[in-house]
Amino acid sequence: MVAGLSRVVRALGPIGLYAASRGLTRRHPRILMYHRFSSEPRRGFVSSGTLARQLTMIRRHFNPVTLSQLLDIWRSGGKAAPNTIVLTVDDGYRDFHDVAWPLLKRHDVPATLFVTTGFVDGELWLWPDQLAWLLESVQTLPEQVVAPPVQLQRQPGKVWNRSTVWQALVNALLRLPDGEKHSAIAALAAGLGTRLPAAPPSEYAAVSWDQLRQMQLAGLDVGGHTHSHPTLPRVADADLRLEIDHCRERLDAELGPRPRPFCYPNGQPADFSQAVRDRVEKAGFTGAVVAYADGQPHHDLYALRRHAAADSDFQYSKALSGLEWLGQRVRRMVAA
């Protein structure tokens, strides 16, 4: 059934279905979510060639604005222009500056970058990257990968490679309190007989404050993504100020005070709570985004839905045109 629908969309999309979807969803701004960029095609990254095609599509058919601009419109009681699109990028990797930013400027498409301030400060590197680096550091994966209390055992007939093990570890560690998560990563390193570098290798490096200042002067919208990228509901109440308020303080100290939006790390329904949402609002952030879309309108400025950008032109076209959102709304109505 799903495969059949995909074939229909692939056939009809370029000859009118995407255009029809743009018309039907023109009053629902889409917020797109990116993470990593690369010069050449690479799994998990959006390549420069793909991004250039995507930005051409946006300039041809859509009204691109930053998230702060969209929030300003809504807070003033206005309505966004038809077919408004917001490009957002999470985490604050250096490849945004090196690969994506020149293309955004060339195509005159604005964007919002959410940065993890401790990452930019050089205090840490992001924990999923630590897992990836540790798994890549061994020539062959052991039959058992242990990051207490997580224990993964190779099962006969099952795929056992770095990608699947990494995803299983990420899924498991997301459920742990923040302190236990970092203890588990340290134990994994010891079990693999290696040691994490204090600073991230260049592949996982952060953008610098100087680069952020230059890009902000040129129009980049910079928002907060916590100080150390934890799962916020699993952070002690006393540490929420560091993660949210201090994140805002560091942004304003380095880049100057101005209205800024926020992005919840991981961004799934279990990754933020009413208490976290209230803290984000109290810290002065003007709105916040999640990392999923479910067909809902943008009712809550502190739980704005986003569609994942992809290196696949087909997947991207569905999200960009609003066809993905329409499908989600139809499924919700059928389920109800």
N, C-alpha and C positions, 0 to 999 in steps of 0.2 A: 504494500500500500504506500509506504513512505517513498520507496524507490520509484514507484509509478508517478507519484506527485512530483518528485524531483525531476523526472524526465519531462513532464509537462511544463514545469517552470523553466527548465533549461531551454525548451523549444519556444515557448511563448513569451518569455521575459524580454528578450531583445526586440521582439516585433510588436510590443504594445502592452504586455502585462506589467512591466516595471513602470511604464508611464502612467497606466491606469492606477497603479498602487500609489504613486506619488500624488495623484490627484485626490484619491480617497483619504490619504493620511496627511495632507498638506498642513492641517492645523495641529498636528502632533509632532513637536520637535523631537528628532532622534538625537540621542547622545551616544557617540561611538567611543569604544574603549580600546586603546592600544597599550602595549608594554615595551617590546623590544624591536629594534630595527637593524638591518644589515645591508651592506653594499650588494652582496650576492644572495641568491635564494638560499635559505637555511631554515631548517625545521624550528618552529616556535618563534620565528622572527618575521616581520614584514620587510621585504626587500625594497631597495630604493626604486627598482623598476616598477614593482607593484604599487608602491605608494604614489609614484608619479601618475600612474593610470587612475588611481582612486581620487587623487586631488583634481585631475582633469574632469572626472565625472561630477565631482562636487561643484566645481566652478561653473559647469555647464548647466546644471539642473537645480542647484540648491542655494540657500542663503546661509553661508557659514558665519557663525559668531562664536565668541568665547563663552564659557559657562558663566563667567561674571556678567557679561553683557546680557545673557538670557535671564539671569536672576534679577538684574536691574529692571528689565522690562516687566517681569512678573511682579516684583515688589512695588512697582509704581502703578500697578493695576492695568498695565497694557497687555497687548497680545503680540506674540511673536509673529514675524512675517511668515507667509506661507513657505513650507518646505525648509524650515530652519534646521540646520545641522550643527552639532557641537562635536568637535574632535577633542577627546581627552586622552592623556597618556599618564600611566601610573609609574611610580617608584623614583624616577630621576636618574636613569642610567645615562652615561656619557654618550651612548649611541644616539640618543635623541638629539643632542647638540651636533654630533658629527654627521649623521645620516639624514634624520627627519627635518631638522630645522632649515637647512638650506633649501629643501624642496618646498616646505611650507611658505617660505618667503618668496620663492620663485613663482609659485602659483597664487600667492596672495590669499592664503587660507589661514585664518587665525586658529589658535589652539590653546588648550589649558593643560599645563603640566603639573601633576601632583607629586611633590617631592617628600621623601623621608629625610627629615632634617639631620638626624644622627648619621645617616649614610653620607650625606653631603659634607657633614662636619668631619668625616673620617674616623668616627668613633666605632664603626661597625660595618659589616657587609651583610646583605640580606640572607636570612637563614635558608630559604630554599636554594639559593646559590651555593651555600656552604655544603648542603647535601649533594648537589650536583658535582661539585668539585671533589668531594670525598669519594664518590662513586667512580669518578673518572680517574682518581689517583691510583687505583689498583688495576693491575693488568687483567685479572680475571675475578669476577665476583665470586665470593665464597658461597657454599651451599646454604649457609644461614647468615642473614644480615641482622645484627642485633643493635638496637638503639633503645635500651631499657626505658620504659616497659614494653616497647615495641619489639617484636621478634618475627622476622619474615623467613620462611623456610621454602626453599625451592621445591615445587611439587612436580612429580613426573608428568610429562606431557604439557606442562604449562610454559608460556613464554617467560624467560628469565633474563632480562637484559636491563641495562642501566635506566632506560626510560621508564619501564614498568615498575622497577624497584623504587626509583625516585618518586613516582606518583603515589605509590603505596605508602612510602614514608611520609610524604607531605600530608596525605589524607589523615594518617594516624597522628602525626604531631600537631596538627591543627586542633585536635581535641584535648591537648594537654594544657595545663596552666603554663604561662610563659617561662617561668623558671625551670620547670621540669623539661620543657622542650629544649632549652639550651643545654641542660645536663645530658639529655638523650643524644644530642649532636656530639657533645664532647666524648661520650661513651662510644658512639659509633666510630669516631676518629681513632680512639684508642684500640678498638677492636679490629680496625682495618690496618693498624700499625702505622698510622700517619698523623700529622699534626696540621691543623688549619693555620694558614698564614694570618698574621694580625690584620693585614690590609687585603682587600680583595684583589685578586689578579686582574690584569687589564681588561679581560673579557667581561668582568662583572663590575667594572669601575663606575663610580658616580660622576655626574656632572659637577662642576665646581661652582662656588658662589660667584666668582667673576664671570663665568659663562652665563649663569642665571641672570646676573645684573645686566649684561649686554643684551640678552634675549628679551628681558622684560622691557628695557628701554626701546626695543624694536617692536614691542606689541605683545609679547608672550604673557599670558595669564598664568600666574604661578599660585597654586593652592597647596594645602597641607595634606600629608599622608601619614601622620603621626611622627614620632621621633625615632622609633626603632622597629616599626612594622610588626607589632604583635597582633594577636587576635584579641580585640579590645574587651569583649565580655569575660575573657579569661585572665585579665590583668587586675591586680588588687586595686580596690577603690583609691587607695592612697597614691597609686602610680598613674592614675588616669590624668592627673595634672601634668605630669612629665610628658606623657604621650600626646596629649591634646593641647593643653595650654602652652607648654614649653615649645611645642612645634610651632604654634602661632607666634610666640615671642621670638624664636630664632628667625623665622621668615621676615618679620617686621624689622628686626635688628639688622639683618643683612641686606634686605631688599627695600626697606622703607614701609611704613604703615599704609595700608590700603585695604579695601574689601577683598576678602579671599574666600574661595570655596574649600571644601574638604572632601576627602575620599577615604572610606573605611577600608582598611587592609582586608584582603580576601573578598570582602563585600557580599558574601552570601547571607541569607536570612539569619543564620546562627552567628554571624560575625559582627552584629551590632544589636543593641538593645535600646529600650527607652532611656535608660540611665546614660548610656553612651551618647545617644542622640542629643539628649538635653545638655550634656557636657560640651558637645561640639558647638551647639548654639550659644551656650553661655560664654564660651571662649571667644566668641565674636565672628566665627565663620558664618558666611552668608547663606550657605546651603551645603548639601552633601550628596554624594553619589554612591550607589551600590554597584555591584558587578554582575547583575543579571537583569533580564527583561522578562516580564510575565504577561504582557498585554495590558497592564494597568496604565491609566493616564498619569500625568505628573501631578498628583494631588499634594504630596508632602515634599516640601523643598529640601528636607533633610533625609529623603530616601528616594532620590531621583534614579529611575531605571536607566541602564545602559545596555547597548548591544555590542557584543564582542566583534572587533574588526578582525579580519582574517587575510592571509596571503592568497586565499582562494577568491578569484573574481566572482564566482557564482555565489558563495556564501556572503561576500561583501555586498553584492548587488541586492540580495534579498533584504539585508539589514538596512542598507542605505535607502532603498525605495520605499520602505515601510511594509513590504510584503511579509517579512518575518513578524512584525508587530500585529498585522492583521490576522495572520494565522494563529498567533497566541490568543488574541481576543476571541476568535471563533471557537478555539478549543475550550476557553473558559466558559463561554456561553453554553456549549454542548454539555460540559461537565456539570453545569448548574442545573 
